[in-house]
Amino acid sequence: MAIKSTDTLKEGMVLESPIKNEQGQVLFGVNHVLKEKHIDMLMAWGIPEADVIVEGDDEEEQRIEKMITIEIEKIRPRFVRCDLEHPVVQETMRCVSELTVHEKLRKEREMEGNP
Amino acid sequence: MSHISASELVRNLPVLSSLPAVIDELEAALDRGDASMTDLGEIVKKDTDLTARLLRLANSSFYGFPKGVETVAEALSLIGLEQMKQLLTGSLVMEYFENIPASSVNMKTFWEHSIATGIAAKILSIQRRATEPELFFVSGLIHDIGRLVIYLKLPQESREILETYEKNNAVPLYEIEKNVIGFDHGDIGGELLKKWDFPIKLVEAVKYHHRPKYSEVHFSEAALINTANFVVNAIGIGSSGEKLVPPFDARAWERLDLSNAALKNTIKETQKQFSDVVTLFVR
């Protein structure tokens, strides 16, 4: 968890908690991937900060990246009927693998008593 | 190859059960034009099952309303009668196919796949700013029902299809269906929904979900269900029999005119909403 002020948000950052307006309405939900225009909208709406997922230090990031690469290779045979060179297929495989890895990491943290 | 057509196959299937009686009462009250939301809520309360379902639905991540919905009137006003009817119709279709022999298909994983496809379809439709996300949910929910008709009405051919697929799953199941019976589960689903007077865009979305380019009028709807089916197979939620991800249809995806970020969002939201929504539809 990392609370970052809106002006330091970057495209591609993923929300750890929903962003709500003053009336409590959810503007962007958990796991929403911020795009440049969303950040512009948050600035325009006067939302001061957002809780985004931070992958940790470089070593941890490298470990996660390696896990994602392994996971992609694991699921690749299921995509044999798809054009594996197509960017959307590659994006899908990566996203599905990220979900699996983040779920594994969540379970790891739970086992360590640190949810 | 079977000598029966898709329309002949569904001709003798019984009609779908009617929606609960209170729906007629609600529509009559709305037609009179003098009913308040509270009055409508009182009508819904006559059906305890419907009341419970409506409140659970309104408070689920399917809608993601920020505050808890406590009254039937509030739930009804937030969801809308037409949308509620569409979702109930989806439930009726599920109940219709309750007694399929377990040897042909694992119904639990079948409906898990179907519900997840409904969720993905709804999320894609919302990102396309479609006006009827519930209709897309129902399209996704029932997109593979043709497969259940095959298991129900053509047991011998079903065995042949499944045995052929078991030996060589490089060929998609829907292609094997076509080779064995002359048409695929999309054609059958389309005919069944036509028989039940479902809206034509839903009929076409189901009929052409494996070949959206053949849908002349409702290509976008068929393309959306095709993409939702691809997403859910990619995530691996449930299964309607296929073990591999279906071919990615780039033309269908381009038709939706969505960004890669929208696709990622669909994958993540589908995964997130699934466990909550599945309890609303599977008893």
HADDOCK unambig.tbl for C-alpha pairs under 7 A between the chains (distance, minus, plus):
assign (segid A and resid 24 and name CA) (segid B and resid 66 and name CA) 6.54 0.50 0.50
assign (segid A and resid 25 and name CA) (segid B and resid 66 and name CA) 5.47 0.50 0.50
assign (segid A and resid 26 and name CA) (segid B and resid 66 and name CA) 6.23 0.50 0.50
assign (segid A and resid 32 and name CA) (segid B and resid 265 and name CA) 6.62 0.50 0.50
assign (segid A and resid 78 and name CA) (segid B and resid 244 and name CA) 4.78 0.50 0.50
assign (segid A and resid 78 and name CA) (segid B and resid 245 and name CA) 5.72 0.50 0.50
assign (segid A and resid 79 and name CA) (segid B and resid 244 and name CA) 6.49 0.50 0.50
assign (segid A and resid 79 and name CA) (segid B and resid 245 and name CA) 5.33 0.50 0.50
assign (segid A and resid 81 and name CA) (segid B and resid 245 and name CA) 6.91 0.50 0.50
assign (segid A and resid 81 and name CA) (segid B and resid 246 and name CA) 6.32 0.50 0.50
assign (segid A and resid 81 and name CA) (segid B and resid 247 and name CA) 5.01 0.50 0.50
assign (segid A and resid 82 and name CA) (segid B and resid 247 and name CA) 4.47 0.50 0.50
assign (segid A and resid 82 and name CA) (segid B and resid 248 and name CA) 5.31 0.50 0.50
assign (segid A and resid 88 and name CA) (segid B and resid 260 and name CA) 6.83 0.50 0.50
assign (segid A and resid 95 and name CA) (segid B and resid 264 and name CA) 6.26 0.50 0.50
assign (segid A and resid 96 and name CA) (segid B and resid 235 and name CA) 5.77 0.50 0.50
